Amino acid sequence: MISAILLVIITIFVPPIGVFLIAGCGADLLINICLTILGYFPGHIHAFYLEYVYYKRRGESKRGVIDNRRKPGVYSDNIQTGGRGYGTMAAAT
């Protein structure tokens, strides 16, 4: 719980750092950097959406509910799986 609160505080001040901490260096980070440069609030909206998906998927996996459908606009496997690891998503059909 403390890590989630700390992540939200970091994201409030610098959204790309919050995205980097959950997604790593990839397409989601690049998109967030561009959105933050274009406008501070679009960067926040994108970062908080990614964090919402990450923590929702993480909580679902702890309860044993695994949703293999990909969320729109999320390109990191780490976020899609809720931190269960890379490559654990079923192939899209």
C-alpha positions as CSV (number, residue, x, y, z in Angstrom):
1,M,0.0,0.0,0.0
2,I,2.8,2.4,0.8
3,S,4.4,1.7,-2.6
4,A,1.2,2.7,-4.3
5,I,0.9,5.9,-2.3
6,L,4.6,6.7,-3.0
7,L,4.0,6.0,-6.7
8,V,1.0,8.4,-6.8
9,I,3.0,11.1,-5.2
10,I,5.9,10.7,-7.6
11,T,3.4,10.7,-10.5
12,I,1.8,13.9,-9.3
13,F,5.1,15.8,-9.6
14,V,6.7,14.0,-12.7
15,P,4.3,11.7,-14.6
16,P,7.0,10.0,-16.8
17,I,8.9,8.8,-13.7
18,G,5.7,7.1,-12.4
19,V,5.2,5.4,-15.7
20,F,8.8,4.3,-15.9
21,L,8.6,2.7,-12.5
22,I,5.7,0.5,-13.5
23,A,6.2,0.0,-17.3
24,G,10.0,0.3,-17.7
25,C,11.5,1.9,-20.8
26,G,9.2,1.4,-23.8
27,A,6.3,2.7,-25.8
28,D,4.2,3.7,-22.7
29,L,7.0,5.8,-21.4
30,L,7.6,7.5,-24.8
31,I,3.9,8.2,-25.1
32,N,3.7,9.7,-21.6
33,I,6.8,11.9,-22.2
34,C,5.2,13.3,-25.4
35,L,1.9,13.9,-23.6
36,T,3.6,15.6,-20.7
37,I,5.5,17.9,-23.1
38,L,2.3,18.7,-25.0
39,G,0.4,19.4,-21.8
40,Y,0.9,18.6,-18.2
41,F,-2.6,17.3,-17.6
42,P,-2.7,14.8,-20.5
43,G,0.5,13.3,-19.1
44,H,-1.1,12.9,-15.7
45,I,-4.3,11.3,-17.2
46,H,-2.2,8.8,-19.1
47,A,0.0,8.0,-16.1
48,F,-2.9,7.5,-13.7
49,Y,-4.7,5.3,-16.3
50,L,-1.6,3.1,-16.6
51,E,-1.3,2.9,-12.8
52,Y,-5.0,2.1,-12.5
53,V,-4.7,-0.8,-15.0
54,Y,-1.5,-2.0,-13.3
55,Y,-2.9,-2.1,-9.7
56,K,-6.3,-3.5,-10.9
57,R,-4.7,-6.3,-12.7
58,R,-2.3,-6.9,-9.8
59,G,-5.2,-7.1,-7.4
60,E,-7.2,-9.4,-9.7
61,S,-4.2,-11.8,-10.0
62,K,-3.9,-12.0,-6.3
63,R,-7.5,-13.0,-6.0
64,G,-7.0,-15.6,-8.8
65,V,-8.9,-13.8,-11.5
66,I,-6.9,-13.5,-14.6
67,D,-8.2,-11.3,-17.4
68,N,-6.3,-12.0,-20.6
69,R,-8.0,-9.3,-22.7
70,R,-5.6,-6.4,-23.4
71,K,-6.5,-3.0,-22.2
72,P,-6.6,-0.3,-24.9
73,G,-3.7,2.1,-25.0
74,V,-1.4,0.0,-22.8
75,Y,1.6,-1.5,-24.6
76,S,3.7,-2.8,-21.6
77,D,3.3,-6.5,-20.8
78,N,4.2,-5.7,-17.2
79,I,1.1,-3.4,-16.9
80,Q,-1.1,-5.7,-18.8
81,T,-0.3,-8.6,-16.5
82,G,-0.3,-6.6,-13.3
83,G,3.4,-7.4,-12.7
84,R,3.0,-11.2,-13.0
85,G,5.9,-11.1,-15.4
86,Y,6.5,-10.8,-19.1
87,G,5.1,-13.2,-21.6
88,T,2.3,-14.5,-19.4
89,M,-0.5,-13.1,-21.6
90,A,-2.4,-15.4,-23.8
91,A,-2.1,-14.8,-27.5
92,A,-4.6,-12.4,-28.9
93,T,-7.2,-14.0,-31.2
